[in-house]
Amino acid sequence: MVFSSSLFLLYFLPAFLILYFLIPGRFKNIFALTASVLFYAWGAPDFIFIVLFSIIVDFYVVAWLSRSSGKKKKYLLALSVAINIGLLLYFKYANFFVENVNALLVSSGGNGVKWVEVLLPIGISFFTFQKMTYSVDVYRGVYHPLKKITFYKRFQQYFSYCL
């Protein structure tokens, strides 16, 4: 489902807005998060668990980072950045790397590596840089870590803006 589709404009968006303004304030974040996840899953169901797992892991690494100090804090920031950059590199460049290795192997008379192409999740770059910004901001003390994952705006922004 994309933002310009009639399904989104005539059904999803009006239903979301009506329900959002009818539910009590304390449930609004949970509802917005659930609707955002459903919206993303509609467009890219194969990646929903990878995205959710990545967000949850990063959320808890950053929470741990905020309670740490010294070298441990730096290592946790490095872990968060490594997870994010690792996902980005894998999904964006794994196919490129394997294709070039295969071209080199074939040109030198060898056989290419068998490979199933990796599909690219919708909004992976946006998602990755949003999460890294959150990690660095908490590390620098610009923001305090959020207490609940339902308030993790990067989580909601990713699902809301990726399609």
Salt bridges, closest charged atoms under 4 A:
none
